[in-house]
Amino acid sequence: MAKFYIQSGTMRATLAAEDSRRAALWAVHQAMQQIVPVYDDPDLTPEQKSDSAMIEGMLVLGDTIRLSEQGYDREDAEELPTFDVVTEWNQLMIALDRLERLFGGKE
């Protein structure tokens, strides 16, 4: 796995991932966990999430997600449109929900 330096809006993170697309999806997932309850989201109340955002700072993604295996602020970083990655993340969450309903017995 490669190590990716991820930048978008207020997010700066490093991550080992199979490819840049998966690293970008992880970045979106991290940002969305703050506001959307997803399968691995800790059971935090809205008030606790708000308090955490005030203390730690909210992750806000920009128009693009920049990914590089070399470091931050690189001119040669790959840029992916955030909207496209969020759309793909949403499709994955819908598919996971359907699988959970199918195999988890929920209706």
MIDOSE-1310 file (N, C-alpha, C; in nm, 2 decimals, decimal comma, always signed):
residues 107
makf	+0,08/-0,12/+0,00/+0,00/+0,00/+0,00/+0,09/+0,12/+0,00; +0,04/+0,22/-0,07/+0,11/+0,35/-0,08/+0,06/+0,44/+0,03; +0,15/+0,54/+0,07/+0,12/+0,64/+0,16/+0,07/+0,77/+0,09; -0,04/+0,82/+0,12/-0,10/+0,94/+0,05/-0,11/+1,05/+0,15
yiqs	-0,07/+1,17/+0,10/-0,09/+1,30/+0,17/-0,21/+1,36/+0,11; -0,31/+1,38/+0,19/-0,44/+1,43/+0,15/-0,47/+1,57/+0,20; -0,51/+1,65/+0,10/-0,54/+1,79/+0,14/-0,67/+1,83/+0,07; -0,76/+1,89/+0,15/-0,88/+1,95/+0,10/-0,94/+2,04/+0,20
gtmr	-0,97/+2,16/+0,17/-1,03/+2,25/+0,27/-0,94/+2,26/+0,40; -1,00/+2,22/+0,51/-0,93/+2,22/+0,64/-0,87/+2,09/+0,67; -0,88/+1,99/+0,58/-0,83/+1,86/+0,61/-0,69/+1,84/+0,55; -0,60/+1,79/+0,64/-0,47/+1,75/+0,60/-0,44/+1,62/+0,67
atla	-0,42/+1,51/+0,60/-0,41/+1,38/+0,66/-0,31/+1,30/+0,58; -0,26/+1,20/+0,64/-0,18/+1,09/+0,57/-0,25/+0,96/+0,59; -0,24/+0,88/+0,49/-0,31/+0,75/+0,49/-0,24/+0,65/+0,40; -0,24/+0,53/+0,45/-0,19/+0,42/+0,36/-0,32/+0,36/+0,29
aeds	-0,31/+0,35/+0,16/-0,43/+0,31/+0,08/-0,38/+0,24/-0,04; -0,47/+0,16/-0,10/-0,44/+0,08/-0,22/-0,41/+0,18/-0,34; -0,49/+0,29/-0,35/-0,48/+0,38/-0,46/-0,53/+0,52/-0,41; -0,51/+0,62/-0,50/-0,56/+0,75/-0,46/-0,71/+0,76/-0,45
rraa	-0,78/+0,69/-0,53/-0,93/+0,70/-0,52/-0,98/+0,65/-0,38; -0,92/+0,54/-0,33/-0,96/+0,49/-0,20/-0,92/+0,59/-0,09; -0,81/+0,65/-0,11/-0,76/+0,75/-0,01/-0,86/+0,87/-0,01; -0,91/+0,91/-0,13/-1,00/+1,02/-0,14/-1,14/+0,98/-0,07
lwav	-1,18/+0,86/-0,10/-1,30/+0,81/-0,03/-1,29/+0,81/+0,12; -1,18/+0,77/+0,17/-1,15/+0,78/+0,31/-1,17/+0,92/+0,37; -1,11/+1,01/+0,29/-1,11/+1,16/+0,34/-1,26/+1,20/+0,34; -1,34/+1,17/+0,24/-1,48/+1,21/+0,24/-1,55/+1,14/+0,36
hqam	-1,52/+1,01/+0,38/-1,58/+0,94/+0,49/-1,55/+1,01/+0,63; -1,43/+1,05/+0,65/-1,39/+1,11/+0,77/-1,47/+1,24/+0,79; -1,48/+1,32/+0,68/-1,55/+1,45/+0,69/-1,70/+1,42/+0,72; -1,76/+1,32/+0,65/-1,90/+1,30/+0,66/-1,94/+1,24/+0,79
qqiv	-1,85/+1,17/+0,86/-1,88/+1,11/+0,99/-1,91/+1,21/+1,09; -1,87/+1,33/+1,07/-1,89/+1,44/+1,16/-2,04/+1,48/+1,17; -2,11/+1,46/+1,05/-2,25/+1,51/+1,04/-2,35/+1,40/+1,01; -2,31/+1,29/+0,94/-2,40/+1,19/+0,90/-2,37/+1,06/+0,98
pvyd	-2,47/+1,01/+1,04/-2,45/+0,88/+1,11/-2,43/+0,77/+1,01; -2,31/+0,71/+1,01/-2,29/+0,59/+0,93/-2,25/+0,47/+1,01; -2,24/+0,36/+0,95/-2,22/+0,23/+1,02/-2,12/+0,23/+1,13; -2,00/+0,30/+1,11/-1,90/+0,29/+1,21/-1,88/+0,42/+1,29
dpdl	-1,99/+0,51/+1,28/-1,99/+0,63/+1,35/-2,01/+0,61/+1,50; -1,92/+0,66/+1,59/-1,95/+0,65/+1,73/-2,08/+0,71/+1,77; -2,14/+0,65/+1,87/-2,27/+0,70/+1,92/-2,26/+0,83/+1,99; -2,24/+0,94/+1,92/-2,23/+1,07/+1,98/-2,36/+1,15/+1,95
tpeq	-2,40/+1,22/+2,05/-2,52/+1,31/+2,03/-2,48/+1,43/+1,94; -2,58/+1,49/+1,89/-2,55/+1,61/+1,81/-2,47/+1,72/+1,89; -2,50/+1,73/+2,02/-2,44/+1,82/+2,11/-2,29/+1,78/+2,12; -2,26/+1,65/+2,14/-2,12/+1,61/+2,15/-2,05/+1,63/+2,03
ksds	-2,11/+1,61/+1,91/-2,04/+1,63/+1,78/-2,01/+1,78/+1,77; -2,10/+1,86/+1,81/-2,08/+2,01/+1,80/-1,97/+2,05/+1,89; -1,97/+2,00/+2,02/-1,86/+2,03/+2,11/-1,72/+1,98/+2,05; -1,72/+1,87/+2,00/-1,60/+1,81/+1,94/-1,55/+1,90/+1,82
amie	-1,64/+1,94/+1,74/-1,61/+2,03/+1,63/-1,55/+2,16/+1,67; -1,60/+2,22/+1,78/-1,55/+2,34/+1,84/-1,41/+2,33/+1,89; -1,39/+2,21/+1,96/-1,26/+2,19/+2,02/-1,15/+2,15/+1,92; -1,19/+2,05/+1,84/-1,09/+2,00/+1,74/-1,09/+2,07/+1,61
gmlv	-1,19/+2,14/+1,58/-1,20/+2,20/+1,45/-1,28/+2,11/+1,35; -1,37/+2,16/+1,28/-1,45/+2,09/+1,19/-1,37/+2,06/+1,06; -1,38/+1,94/+1,01/-1,32/+1,91/+0,88/-1,41/+1,96/+0,77; -1,37/+2,05/+0,69/-1,45/+2,10/+0,58/-1,37/+2,08/+0,45
lgdt	-1,43/+2,01/+0,36/-1,36/+1,98/+0,24/-1,38/+2,09/+0,14; -1,28/+2,11/+0,06/-1,28/+2,22/-0,05/-1,34/+2,16/-0,18; -1,33/+2,23/-0,29/-1,38/+2,19/-0,41/-1,31/+2,07/-0,47; -1,19/+2,05/-0,43/-1,11/+1,94/-0,48/-1,04/+1,87/-0,37
irls	-1,01/+1,75/-0,39/-0,92/+1,67/-0,29/-0,79/+1,65/-0,36; -0,68/+1,69/-0,30/-0,55/+1,68/-0,36/-0,48/+1,56/-0,29; -0,42/+1,48/-0,37/-0,35/+1,36/-0,32/-0,21/+1,35/-0,38; -0,12/+1,32/-0,29/+0,02/+1,30/-0,34/+0,09/+1,19/-0,26
eqgy	+0,18/+1,12/-0,32/+0,26/+1,02/-0,25/+0,39/+1,09/-0,20; +0,41/+1,21/-0,24/+0,54/+1,28/-0,21/+0,53/+1,38/-0,09; +0,41/+1,43/-0,07/+0,40/+1,53/+0,04/+0,29/+1,63/+0,02; +0,28/+1,72/+0,11/+0,17/+1,82/+0,10/+0,22/+1,94/+0,01
dred	+0,12/+2,01/-0,04/+0,15/+2,13/-0,12/+0,23/+2,11/-0,25; +0,21/+1,99/-0,31/+0,29/+1,96/-0,43/+0,21/+2,00/-0,55; +0,28/+2,06/-0,64/+0,22/+2,10/-0,77/+0,18/+1,98/-0,85; +0,24/+1,87/-0,84/+0,21/+1,75/-0,91/+0,11/+1,66/-0,85
aeel	+0,04/+1,71/-0,74/-0,06/+1,63/-0,67/-0,17/+1,60/-0,76; -0,23/+1,48/-0,75/-0,35/+1,45/-0,82/-0,47/+1,52/-0,76; -0,56/+1,58/-0,84/-0,67/+1,65/-0,79/-0,80/+1,58/-0,84; -0,89/+1,55/-0,74/-1,02/+1,49/-0,77/-1,13/+1,59/-0,73
ptfd	-1,23/+1,60/-0,81/-1,34/+1,69/-0,77/-1,41/+1,63/-0,65; -1,42/+1,71/-0,54/-1,49/+1,66/-0,42/-1,63/+1,61/-0,45; -1,70/+1,68/-0,53/-1,84/+1,64/-0,56/-1,84/+1,50/-0,62; -1,75/+1,46/-0,71/-1,75/+1,33/-0,76/-1,72/+1,22/-0,66
vvte	-1,63/+1,25/-0,57/-1,59/+1,16/-0,46/-1,70/+1,14/-0,36; -1,77/+1,25/-0,33/-1,88/+1,25/-0,24/-2,00/+1,16/-0,30; -2,02/+1,18/-0,43/-2,12/+1,10/-0,50/-2,09/+0,95/-0,49; -1,96/+0,92/-0,52/-1,92/+0,78/-0,51/-1,93/+0,73/-0,37
wnql	-1,89/+0,81/-0,27/-1,91/+0,77/-0,13/-2,05/+0,74/-0,09; -2,14/+0,83/-0,14/-2,28/+0,81/-0,11/-2,34/+0,68/-0,18; -2,29/+0,65/-0,30/-2,33/+0,52/-0,36/-2,28/+0,40/-0,28; -2,16/+0,41/-0,23/-2,11/+0,30/-0,14/-2,19/+0,29/-0,01
mial	-2,23/+0,40/+0,05/-2,31/+0,39/+0,17/-2,45/+0,33/+0,14; -2,51/+0,37/+0,03/-2,64/+0,31/-0,01/-2,62/+0,16/-0,03; -2,52/+0,12/-0,09/-2,49/-0,03/-0,12/-2,47/-0,10/+0,01; -2,39/-0,04/+0,11/-2,37/-0,10/+0,24/-2,50/-0,11/+0,32
drle	-2,58/-0,01/+0,31/-2,71/-0,01/+0,38/-2,80/-0,13/+0,32; -2,80/-0,14/+0,19/-2,88/-0,25/+0,13/-2,83/-0,39/+0,17; -2,70/-0,40/+0,17/-2,64/-0,53/+0,22/-2,67/-0,56/+0,36; -2,67/-0,46/+0,45/-2,70/-0,47/+0,59/-2,84/-0,52/+0,60
rlfg	-2,93/-0,45/+0,53/-3,07/-0,49/+0,53/-3,10/-0,63/+0,48; -3,03/-0,67/+0,37/-3,04/-0,80/+0,31/-2,99/-0,91/+0,41; -2,87/-0,89/+0,46/-2,81/-0,99/+0,55/-2,84/-0,97/+0,70; -2,88/-0,85/+0,74/-2,90/-0,82/+0,88/-3,05/-0,85/+0,92
gke	-3,13/-0,87/+0,82/-3,27/-0,90/+0,85/-3,35/-0,78/+0,88; -3,30/-0,66/+0,85/-3,38/-0,53/+0,87/-3,47/-0,51/+0,76; -3,58/-0,45/+0,78/-3,68/-0,42/+0,67/-3,70/-0,27/+0,66
